[in-house]
Amino acid sequence: MAVGGATMDGRVPRDFETLRTTILERRTSLPKRIAQIAAYALDNPDDIAFGTAAS
């Protein structure tokens, strides 16, 4: 299980490509709704980075 943002092997994603790879590796183990959110985040990184919670 991830603790404090670290992956299961202790690595903390430091850039988008590492984060993307980590999410893609773990997507089959994610609950359905979290997998949908992860897919949206990967497809729309600018919205996630620069959007607001209300948008």
N, CA, C and O atoms as a CHARMM CRD file, in Angstrom:
* protein
*
  220
    1    1 MET  N      0.84400  -1.18000   0.00000 PROA 1      0.00000
    2    1 MET  CA     0.00000   0.00000   0.00000 PROA 1      0.00000
    3    1 MET  C      0.88700   1.24000   0.00000 PROA 1      0.00000
    4    1 MET  O      1.94400   1.25100   0.63100 PROA 1      0.00000
    5    2 ALA  N      0.46600   2.26400  -0.69300 PROA 2      0.00000
    6    2 ALA  CA     1.20600   3.51200  -0.75400 PROA 2      0.00000
    7    2 ALA  C      1.02700   4.29000   0.53700 PROA 2      0.00000
    8    2 ALA  O     -0.06800   4.36800   1.09500 PROA 2      0.00000
    9    3 VAL  N      2.12400   4.86000   0.99500 PROA 3      0.00000
   10    3 VAL  CA     2.09700   5.65700   2.21400 PROA 3      0.00000
   11    3 VAL  C      2.79900   6.96700   1.92300 PROA 3      0.00000
   12    3 VAL  O      3.91500   6.97700   1.40300 PROA 3      0.00000
   13    4 GLY  N      2.14900   8.07700   2.25600 PROA 4      0.00000
   14    4 GLY  CA     2.77600   9.37000   2.05900 PROA 4      0.00000
   15    4 GLY  C      3.09800   9.68900   0.61500 PROA 4      0.00000
   16    4 GLY  O      4.02000  10.46200   0.35300 PROA 4      0.00000
   17    5 GLY  N      2.37000   9.12000  -0.32900 PROA 5      0.00000
   18    5 GLY  CA     2.59000   9.40000  -1.73400 PROA 5      0.00000
   19    5 GLY  C      3.59200   8.48200  -2.40800 PROA 5      0.00000
   20    5 GLY  O      3.75900   8.53100  -3.62700 PROA 5      0.00000
   21    6 ALA  N      4.26100   7.64600  -1.62700 PROA 6      0.00000
   22    6 ALA  CA     5.23800   6.73200  -2.20500 PROA 6      0.00000
   23    6 ALA  C      4.53200   5.53200  -2.82300 PROA 6      0.00000
   24    6 ALA  O      3.44800   5.13800  -2.39200 PROA 6      0.00000
   25    7 THR  N      5.15700   4.97000  -3.82100 PROA 7      0.00000
   26    7 THR  CA     4.62100   3.75200  -4.41200 PROA 7      0.00000
   27    7 THR  C      4.97900   2.57800  -3.51300 PROA 7      0.00000
   28    7 THR  O      5.69800   2.74100  -2.52700 PROA 7      0.00000
   29    8 MET  N      4.48300   1.41000  -3.84900 PROA 8      0.00000
   30    8 MET  CA     4.70600   0.24200  -2.99900 PROA 8      0.00000
   31    8 MET  C      6.18800  -0.07400  -2.82300 PROA 8      0.00000
   32    8 MET  O      6.58000  -0.63500  -1.80000 PROA 8      0.00000
   33    9 ASP  N      7.00100   0.27200  -3.79000 PROA 9      0.00000
   34    9 ASP  CA     8.43200  -0.00900  -3.65000 PROA 9      0.00000
   35    9 ASP  C      9.20400   1.18500  -3.10100 PROA 9      0.00000
   36    9 ASP  O     10.43500   1.17800  -3.09600 PROA 9      0.00000
   37   10 GLY  N      8.49100   2.21100  -2.63800 PROA 10     0.00000
   38   10 GLY  CA     9.12400   3.34700  -1.98400 PROA 10     0.00000
   39   10 GLY  C      9.44200   4.52500  -2.88500 PROA 10     0.00000
   40   10 GLY  O      9.85900   5.57400  -2.39400 PROA 10     0.00000
   41   11 ARG  N      9.25600   4.38000  -4.18700 PROA 11     0.00000
   42   11 ARG  CA     9.55000   5.49500  -5.09600 PROA 11     0.00000
   43   11 ARG  C      8.42000   6.51400  -5.06600 PROA 11     0.00000
   44   11 ARG  O      7.24400   6.14900  -5.06000 PROA 11     0.00000
   45   12 VAL  N      8.78000   7.78400  -5.04800 PROA 12     0.00000
   46   12 VAL  CA     7.79900   8.86000  -5.13900 PROA 12     0.00000
   47   12 VAL  C      7.89200   9.41500  -6.55400 PROA 12     0.00000
   48   12 VAL  O      8.96800   9.84300  -6.97300 PROA 12     0.00000
   49   13 PRO  N      6.78400   9.41900  -7.30400 PROA 13     0.00000
   50   13 PRO  CA     6.83700   9.96800  -8.66300 PROA 13     0.00000
   51   13 PRO  C      7.27000  11.43500  -8.63600 PROA 13     0.00000
   52   13 PRO  O      6.66500  12.25500  -7.94600 PROA 13     0.00000
   53   14 ARG  N      8.31100  11.75600  -9.38500 PROA 14     0.00000
   54   14 ARG  CA     8.86600  13.11600  -9.41200 PROA 14     0.00000
   55   14 ARG  C      8.50000  13.88800 -10.67200 PROA 14     0.00000
   56   14 ARG  O      8.71400  15.09800 -10.74100 PROA 14     0.00000
   57   15 ASP  N      7.94900  13.20000 -11.66900 PROA 15     0.00000
   58   15 ASP  CA     7.55000  13.87600 -12.89700 PROA 15     0.00000
   59   15 ASP  C      6.31000  13.18100 -13.45400 PROA 15     0.00000
   60   15 ASP  O      5.91100  12.11600 -12.98300 PROA 15     0.00000
   61   16 PHE  N      5.71300  13.80400 -14.46300 PROA 16     0.00000
   62   16 PHE  CA     4.46000  13.28500 -15.00400 PROA 16     0.00000
   63   16 PHE  C      4.62000  11.89300 -15.59700 PROA 16     0.00000
   64   16 PHE  O      3.75400  11.03900 -15.40100 PROA 16     0.00000
   65   17 GLU  N      5.70100  11.65000 -16.31200 PROA 17     0.00000
   66   17 GLU  CA     5.87800  10.33800 -16.94900 PROA 17     0.00000
   67   17 GLU  C      5.99400   9.22500 -15.91600 PROA 17     0.00000
   68   17 GLU  O      5.45500   8.13700 -16.11600 PROA 17     0.00000
   69   18 THR  N      6.69000   9.48600 -14.81800 PROA 18     0.00000
   70   18 THR  CA     6.79600   8.48500 -13.75400 PROA 18     0.00000
   71   18 THR  C      5.44600   8.26700 -13.09900 PROA 18     0.00000
   72   18 THR  O      5.06700   7.12900 -12.82100 PROA 18     0.00000
   73   19 LEU  N      4.72000   9.34100 -12.85100 PROA 19     0.00000
   74   19 LEU  CA     3.37600   9.22800 -12.28000 PROA 19     0.00000
   75   19 LEU  C      2.46600   8.45900 -13.22700 PROA 19     0.00000
   76   19 LEU  O      1.72100   7.57600 -12.80100 PROA 19     0.00000
   77   20 ARG  N      2.52600   8.79200 -14.50500 PROA 20     0.00000
   78   20 ARG  CA     1.69800   8.11700 -15.51700 PROA 20     0.00000
   79   20 ARG  C      1.99300   6.62100 -15.53900 PROA 20     0.00000
   80   20 ARG  O      1.07400   5.80200 -15.54800 PROA 20     0.00000
   81   21 THR  N      3.27000   6.27000 -15.54900 PROA 21     0.00000
   82   21 THR  CA     3.66500   4.86300 -15.55700 PROA 21     0.00000
   83   21 THR  C      3.16000   4.14100 -14.31400 PROA 21     0.00000
   84   21 THR  O      2.66500   3.01800 -14.40400 PROA 21     0.00000
   85   22 THR  N      3.28200   4.77800 -13.16400 PROA 22     0.00000
   86   22 THR  CA     2.82300   4.18100 -11.90700 PROA 22     0.00000
   87   22 THR  C      1.32200   3.94200 -11.93200 PROA 22     0.00000
   88   22 THR  O      0.85300   2.87800 -11.52600 PROA 22     0.00000
   89   23 ILE  N      0.56900   4.92200 -12.40600 PROA 23     0.00000
   90   23 ILE  CA    -0.89300   4.77500 -12.48500 PROA 23     0.00000
   91   23 ILE  C     -1.26100   3.65000 -13.44500 PROA 23     0.00000
   92   23 ILE  O     -2.11900   2.82400 -13.13500 PROA 23     0.00000
   93   24 LEU  N     -0.61700   3.61600 -14.60400 PROA 24     0.00000
   94   24 LEU  CA    -0.92600   2.57700 -15.58900 PROA 24     0.00000
   95   24 LEU  C     -0.59000   1.18200 -15.06500 PROA 24     0.00000
   96   24 LEU  O     -1.30900   0.22400 -15.34700 PROA 24     0.00000
   97   25 GLU  N      0.49600   1.06500 -14.30700 PROA 25     0.00000
   98   25 GLU  CA     0.87300  -0.22900 -13.73200 PROA 25     0.00000
   99   25 GLU  C     -0.14900  -0.71000 -12.70600 PROA 25     0.00000
  100   25 GLU  O     -0.36900  -1.91200 -12.56300 PROA 25     0.00000
  101   26 ARG  N     -0.76900   0.22200 -11.99700 PROA 26     0.00000
  102   26 ARG  CA    -1.66500  -0.13700 -10.90000 PROA 26     0.00000
  103   26 ARG  C     -3.14400  -0.09100 -11.25900 PROA 26     0.00000
  104   26 ARG  O     -3.98300  -0.42300 -10.42200 PROA 26     0.00000
  105   27 ARG  N     -3.48600   0.31000 -12.47600 PROA 27     0.00000
  106   27 ARG  CA    -4.89200   0.55000 -12.81200 PROA 27     0.00000
  107   27 ARG  C     -5.78500  -0.66600 -12.64700 PROA 27     0.00000
  108   27 ARG  O     -6.95700  -0.51500 -12.30200 PROA 27     0.00000
  109   28 THR  N     -5.27400  -1.86000 -12.88000 PROA 28     0.00000
  110   28 THR  CA    -6.12100  -3.04800 -12.73900 PROA 28     0.00000
  111   28 THR  C     -6.46600  -3.34700 -11.28900 PROA 28     0.00000
  112   28 THR  O     -7.43400  -4.05800 -11.01900 PROA 28     0.00000
  113   29 SER  N     -5.68300  -2.81300 -10.34800 PROA 29     0.00000
  114   29 SER  CA    -5.95500  -3.05900  -8.93200 PROA 29     0.00000
  115   29 SER  C     -6.77600  -1.94000  -8.29300 PROA 29     0.00000
  116   29 SER  O     -7.13500  -2.02700  -7.11900 PROA 29     0.00000
  117   30 LEU  N     -7.07200  -0.89500  -9.05700 PROA 30     0.00000
  118   30 LEU  CA    -7.83100   0.23400  -8.51700 PROA 30     0.00000
  119   30 LEU  C     -9.32700  -0.05300  -8.54700 PROA 30     0.00000
  120   30 LEU  O     -9.81600  -0.73700  -9.44600 PROA 30     0.00000
  121   31 PRO  N    -10.05600   0.47600  -7.55500 PROA 31     0.00000
  122   31 PRO  CA   -11.52100   0.39600  -7.62900 PROA 31     0.00000
  123   31 PRO  C    -12.00800   1.11700  -8.89200 PROA 31     0.00000
  124   31 PRO  O    -11.33500   2.01600  -9.39600 PROA 31     0.00000
  125   32 LYS  N    -13.17000   0.72200  -9.39600 PROA 32     0.00000
  126   32 LYS  CA   -13.68400   1.23700 -10.66900 PROA 32     0.00000
  127   32 LYS  C    -13.70500   2.76600 -10.71900 PROA 32     0.00000
  128   32 LYS  O    -13.21200   3.35300 -11.68200 PROA 32     0.00000
  129   33 ARG  N    -14.26000   3.41100  -9.71000 PROA 33     0.00000
  130   33 ARG  CA   -14.38000   4.87300  -9.73600 PROA 33     0.00000
  131   33 ARG  C    -13.00900   5.54300  -9.69200 PROA 33     0.00000
  132   33 ARG  O    -12.79500   6.54300 -10.37600 PROA 33     0.00000
  133   34 ILE  N    -12.08800   5.01600  -8.91000 PROA 34     0.00000
  134   34 ILE  CA   -10.73700   5.58200  -8.84900 PROA 34     0.00000
  135   34 ILE  C    -10.03500   5.39000 -10.19000 PROA 34     0.00000
  136   34 ILE  O     -9.29500   6.27100 -10.62800 PROA 34     0.00000
  137   35 ALA  N    -10.25400   4.26000 -10.84300 PROA 35     0.00000
  138   35 ALA  CA    -9.67800   4.02000 -12.16700 PROA 35     0.00000
  139   35 ALA  C    -10.22000   5.02700 -13.18000 PROA 35     0.00000
  140   35 ALA  O     -9.48300   5.48300 -14.05400 PROA 35     0.00000
  141   36 GLN  N    -11.50400   5.37600 -13.07000 PROA 36     0.00000
  142   36 GLN  CA   -12.09100   6.38400 -13.95900 PROA 36     0.00000
  143   36 GLN  C    -11.44200   7.74800 -13.71900 PROA 36     0.00000
  144   36 GLN  O    -11.13600   8.47300 -14.66500 PROA 36     0.00000
  145   37 ILE  N    -11.23800   8.08400 -12.46400 PROA 37     0.00000
  146   37 ILE  CA   -10.59100   9.36100 -12.12800 PROA 37     0.00000
  147   37 ILE  C     -9.15700   9.37000 -12.63700 PROA 37     0.00000
  148   37 ILE  O     -8.69900  10.37100 -13.18800 PROA 37     0.00000
  149   38 ALA  N     -8.45200   8.27300 -12.45700 PROA 38     0.00000
  150   38 ALA  CA    -7.07300   8.17300 -12.93200 PROA 38     0.00000
  151   38 ALA  C     -7.00900   8.32200 -14.44800 PROA 38     0.00000
  152   38 ALA  O     -6.12600   9.00500 -14.96700 PROA 38     0.00000
  153   39 ALA  N     -7.93600   7.68800 -15.16100 PROA 39     0.00000
  154   39 ALA  CA    -7.96900   7.80000 -16.62200 PROA 39     0.00000
  155   39 ALA  C     -8.21100   9.24700 -17.04400 PROA 39     0.00000
  156   39 ALA  O     -7.56700   9.74300 -17.96900 PROA 39     0.00000
  157   40 TYR  N     -9.14000   9.92500 -16.36500 PROA 40     0.00000
  158   40 TYR  CA    -9.40100  11.33100 -16.67100 PROA 40     0.00000
  159   40 TYR  C     -8.14500  12.16800 -16.41600 PROA 40     0.00000
  160   40 TYR  O     -7.78800  13.02500 -17.22400 PROA 40     0.00000
  161   41 ALA  N     -7.48500  11.91500 -15.29700 PROA 41     0.00000
  162   41 ALA  CA    -6.27900  12.67800 -14.95300 PROA 41     0.00000
  163   41 ALA  C     -5.18800  12.48900 -16.00200 PROA 41     0.00000
  164   41 ALA  O     -4.49700  13.44400 -16.35800 PROA 41     0.00000
  165   42 LEU  N     -5.02800  11.27100 -16.49500 PROA 42     0.00000
  166   42 LEU  CA    -4.01500  11.01500 -17.51400 PROA 42     0.00000
  167   42 LEU  C     -4.38800  11.63300 -18.85500 PROA 42     0.00000
  168   42 LEU  O     -3.51400  12.07700 -19.59900 PROA 42     0.00000
  169   43 ASP  N     -5.67600  11.66400 -19.16500 PROA 43     0.00000
  170   43 ASP  CA    -6.13600  12.24100 -20.42700 PROA 43     0.00000
  171   43 ASP  C     -6.18700  13.76500 -20.39800 PROA 43     0.00000
  172   43 ASP  O     -6.15200  14.40300 -21.45000 PROA 43     0.00000
  173   44 ASN  N     -6.27000  14.35700 -19.20400 PROA 44     0.00000
  174   44 ASN  CA    -6.44500  15.80800 -19.05500 PROA 44     0.00000
  175   44 ASN  C     -5.51300  16.37900 -17.98900 PROA 44     0.00000
  176   44 ASN  O     -5.98700  16.97000 -17.01900 PROA 44     0.00000
  177   45 PRO  N     -4.20800  16.21700 -18.14500 PROA 45     0.00000
  178   45 PRO  CA    -3.29700  16.66700 -17.09000 PROA 45     0.00000
  179   45 PRO  C     -3.34500  18.17200 -16.83600 PROA 45     0.00000
  180   45 PRO  O     -3.15500  18.60500 -15.69900 PROA 45     0.00000
  181   46 ASP  N     -3.59500  18.97300 -17.86400 PROA 46     0.00000
  182   46 ASP  CA    -3.66700  20.42100 -17.65700 PROA 46     0.00000
  183   46 ASP  C     -4.87300  20.80000 -16.81000 PROA 46     0.00000
  184   46 ASP  O     -4.78200  21.69900 -15.97300 PROA 46     0.00000
  185   47 ASP  N     -6.00000  20.12800 -17.01600 PROA 47     0.00000
  186   47 ASP  CA    -7.18400  20.39700 -16.19200 PROA 47     0.00000
  187   47 ASP  C     -6.90800  20.07300 -14.73200 PROA 47     0.00000
  188   47 ASP  O     -7.33200  20.80500 -13.83700 PROA 47     0.00000
  189   48 ILE  N     -6.20400  18.98800 -14.49500 PROA 48     0.00000
  190   48 ILE  CA    -5.88300  18.58800 -13.12700 PROA 48     0.00000
  191   48 ILE  C     -4.89800  19.57900 -12.50700 PROA 48     0.00000
  192   48 ILE  O     -5.07200  19.98900 -11.36000 PROA 48     0.00000
  193   49 ALA  N     -3.88500  19.95800 -13.24700 PROA 49     0.00000
  194   49 ALA  CA    -2.84300  20.83600 -12.70800 PROA 49     0.00000
  195   49 ALA  C     -3.30400  22.27400 -12.53200 PROA 49     0.00000
  196   49 ALA  O     -2.92900  22.93100 -11.56100 PROA 49     0.00000
  197   50 PHE  N     -4.11400  22.76900 -13.46000 PROA 50     0.00000
  198   50 PHE  CA    -4.44500  24.18700 -13.44600 PROA 50     0.00000
  199   50 PHE  C     -5.90900  24.49000 -13.19200 PROA 50     0.00000
  200   50 PHE  O     -6.27800  25.65200 -13.01700 PROA 50     0.00000
  201   51 GLY  N     -6.74900  23.46700 -13.16900 PROA 51     0.00000
  202   51 GLY  CA    -8.17300  23.67100 -12.92700 PROA 51     0.00000
  203   51 GLY  C     -8.46600  23.88900 -11.45300 PROA 51     0.00000
  204   51 GLY  O     -7.59700  23.73300 -10.59500 PROA 51     0.00000
  205   52 THR  N     -9.70500  24.25300 -11.18300 PROA 52     0.00000
  206   52 THR  CA   -10.14700  24.40400  -9.80100 PROA 52     0.00000
  207   52 THR  C    -11.09300  23.26500  -9.46600 PROA 52     0.00000
  208   52 THR  O    -11.59300  22.58200 -10.36000 PROA 52     0.00000
  209   53 ALA  N    -11.33400  23.06300  -8.20400 PROA 53     0.00000
  210   53 ALA  CA   -12.25700  22.00700  -7.78500 PROA 53     0.00000
  211   53 ALA  C    -13.66400  22.27900  -8.31100 PROA 53     0.00000
  212   53 ALA  O    -14.42800  21.34300  -8.54700 PROA 53     0.00000
  213   54 ALA  N    -14.00600  23.54000  -8.49400 PROA 54     0.00000
  214   54 ALA  CA   -15.34100  23.91000  -8.96100 PROA 54     0.00000
  215   54 ALA  C    -15.49700  23.74100 -10.47400 PROA 54     0.00000
  216   54 ALA  O    -16.62000  23.70600 -10.97600 PROA 54     0.00000
  217   55 SER  N    -14.38700  23.63600 -11.20300 PROA 55     0.00000
  218   55 SER  CA   -14.49300  23.56400 -12.67400 PROA 55     0.00000
  219   55 SER  C    -14.72400  22.18000 -13.19200 PROA 55     0.00000
  220   55 SER  O    -14.83100  21.98500 -14.40300 PROA 55     0.00000
